[in-house]
Amino acid sequence: MSMKKISVIVPAYNIEPYLGRCLDSLLAQSYPGLEIIVTDDGSTDGTAALLDRYAAEHSQIVAIHQPNGGVTAARLAALKQATGDYIGFVDGDDLAEHEMFQTLIDDAEHYGADIAHCGYQMVFPSGRVDRYYGTGRVVEQDGESGVLDLVRGDFVEPGLWNKLYRRELIEHFLAEGRMDWTVRINEDLLMNFLLFSLAKKCVFRDKCLYHYMLRKGSASSAKVQAYKLLDPQRVMQRIYEETTGLVQLHQAAYVRYVRVLLGNTTQSTCPEVSQQARIELKQLICEKEYKQLSWKERYMVLGASKLLPLYRLVRQCYDHVTGNDHKYDVE
C-alpha cells in the first residue's frame, strides 16, 4: 500500500524572523510524505522572498502569493491546491515536534478517525512554557462527544494547528458551504465546530507535540480592536443557535457564549461592543439554560447586564488578584 500524503497548510503574513524555523520544523518531520503549502498573504517584509528561497531549495514546499486577505483567506487558497490524503494546519510562526504528523496519521489510521489531534504547549518570549496537557492518555470520541468536548473546552483546543483531518471530511465541509469566511478571530473554533459536527470519529492523544509561540505583535497579543471582540461573539452566537434541540451541546454553547459576552462587557475601550454584549446578556437571562449556570456565573451575568460599573470594578480586582490580567503578557 502506498504511503498516505499529508498536506500541511501554513498561512504567512509579515513573519520573516519566524517562518524559517517553522519550515525547518516541518522539513524535519519524521513522516516523509509531507506536502507543505505556504500562502504569503500580501506580506510587506521579507516573508515572500524567504518563502521563495525555501520553495526553490525544497521540492515539497509549494509557495502561493496573494494580496492580503487575512488568515482565513490564506488557508482557503492553500486548501484549493492541497493534494494530500490528510490535511494539517500550522501557523507560520509556530513549531511542530519532529514526530507530530507521524503520530497523528498513525492515530488516524489505527483508530479509523476523521480527526486526530494532540496536546500542545504555549511558549512565551520569556521562556515560560504552559503545557496543555501532557498526560499521555488517548481518548476516542464519536461525533457527538467530539463536538461536545470542543464546545465545552474540555481538552479540545479550538485551534486548527494541532489536528489532522481526513481529506474527505474537508471536502464535505467545503461542499456544504456553511463556513463564514469573513470571520477573522475565532475562525478556528467555527471551522472546527463544523468539522467535528461532520466527523464520525475522532481521537485525541494527550502529548504536547505542537509549540504555540506567543510573541509581541502576533494576532493573539495585538491591540484590542472591535472586530477582535465581535467576531468571537458572533461565532458563539451562531454555535448557540445551531445547537438548538441538542440539549447537552446547546447548554455547553450557552455557557461559552455567556463567558464571551461577560468578557466583552468589561471592554471600556470599545463601548459599542460592551453595550451590545449587555443587550445580549439580558436576552440570555430569559433562556431556560440560565438556570443551569453556576451561582457564580449567574451573579456575574446579572451584574454585567444591570450594574456594569460595579461589575467592571469587581472583575478588574479579581483579575488582578488572580493574575488573569497578565496571564498572556508577552513583554
Stockholm file with secondary structure:
# STOCKHOLM 1.0

chainA/1-331         MSMKKISVIVPAYNIEPYLGRCLDSLLAQSYPGLEIIVTDDGSTDGTAALLDRYAAEHSQIVAIHQPNGGVTAARLAALKQATGDYIGFVDGDDLAEHEMFQTLIDDAEHYGADIAHCGYQMVFPSGRVDRYYGTGRVVEQDGESGVLDLVRGDFVEPGLWNKLYRRELIEHFLAEGRMDWTVRINEDLLMNFLLFSLAKKCVFRDKCLYHYMLRKGSASSAKVQAYKLLDPQRVMQRIYEETTGLVQLHQAAYVRYVRVLLGNTTQSTCPEVSQQARIELKQLICEKEYKQLSWKERYMVLGASKLLPLYRLVRQCYDHVTGNDHKYDVE
#=GR chainA/1-331 SS CCCCCEEEEEEESSCHHHHHHHHHHHHTCSCCCEEEEEEEESCSSSHHHHHHHHHHHCTTEEEEEECCCCHHHHHHHHHTTCCCSEEEECCTTCEECTTHHHHHHHHHHHHTCSEEEEEEEEECTTSCEEEECCCCCEEEEEHHHHHHHHHHTSSCCSCSTTEEEEHHHHHHHHHHTCCCTTCCSSHHHHHHHHHHHHCSEEEEEEEEEEEEECCTTSTTTSCCCHHHHHHHHHHHHHHHHHTTTCHHHHHHHHHHHHHHHHHHHTCTTCHHHHHHHHHHHHHHHTSGGGGGSCHHHHHHHHHHHHCHHHHHHHHHHHHHHHTGGGTTCCC
#=GC SS_cons         CCCCCEEEEEEESSCHHHHHHHHHHHHTCSCCCEEEEEEEESCSSSHHHHHHHHHHHCTTEEEEEECCCCHHHHHHHHHTTCCCSEEEECCTTCEECTTHHHHHHHHHHHHTCSEEEEEEEEECTTSCEEEECCCCCEEEEEHHHHHHHHHHTSSCCSCSTTEEEEHHHHHHHHHHTCCCTTCCSSHHHHHHHHHHHHCSEEEEEEEEEEEEECCTTSTTTSCCCHHHHHHHHHHHHHHHHHTTTCHHHHHHHHHHHHHHHHHHHTCTTCHHHHHHHHHHHHHHHTSGGGGGSCHHHHHHHHHHHHCHHHHHHHHHHHHHHHTGGGTTCCC
//
